[in-house]
Amino acid sequence: MKEAFFYFMKILLILFKNNKEFYLKYLERLFFSLLFLKSKLNFEMFLNDSVHR
């Protein structure tokens, strides 16, 4: 999993050198989707916790 992540980051760095504006927009979108995913996961874990109690 970590190797894939580093490979992905390498590709993003190459893209960054070619097109900074696109990269920044993409990174921003990625960041927010990750935040959303994390909060969604936390919420689901919270729901599971309250159901199992």
C-alpha positions in Angstrom: 0.0 0.0 0.0 2.8 2.5 0.9 4.7 1.7 -2.3 1.6 2.5 -4.4 1.2 5.8 -2.4 4.8 6.9 -3.0 4.5 6.0 -6.7 1.3 8.0 -6.9 3.0 11.0 -5.2 5.9 10.7 -7.7 3.5 11.0 -10.6 1.8 14.0 -9.0 5.2 15.7 -8.6 5.9 15.2 -12.3 2.5 16.7 -13.1 3.2 19.5 -10.7 6.3 20.5 -12.6 4.3 20.6 -15.8 1.1 22.2 -14.7 1.0 23.9 -11.3 -2.5 25.4 -11.4 -4.1 22.1 -12.4 -2.1 20.3 -9.7 -3.2 22.7 -7.0 -6.8 22.5 -7.9 -6.6 18.7 -8.0 -4.7 18.5 -4.7 -7.3 20.7 -3.1 -10.1 18.5 -4.3 -8.3 15.4 -3.2 -7.7 16.9 0.2 -11.3 17.7 0.7 -12.5 14.3 -0.5 -10.1 12.7 1.9 -11.4 14.8 4.8 -14.9 14.0 3.8 -14.1 10.2 3.6 -12.4 10.3 7.0 -15.4 12.1 8.7 -17.8 9.7 7.0 -15.8 6.7 8.2 -15.6 8.1 11.7 -19.4 8.7 11.6 -20.0 5.1 10.5 -17.8 3.8 13.2 -19.7 6.0 15.7 -23.0 4.6 14.4 -21.7 1.0 14.7 -20.6 1.7 18.2 -23.9 3.0 19.3 -25.8 0.1 17.6 -23.7 -2.5 19.3 -24.0 -1.1 22.8 
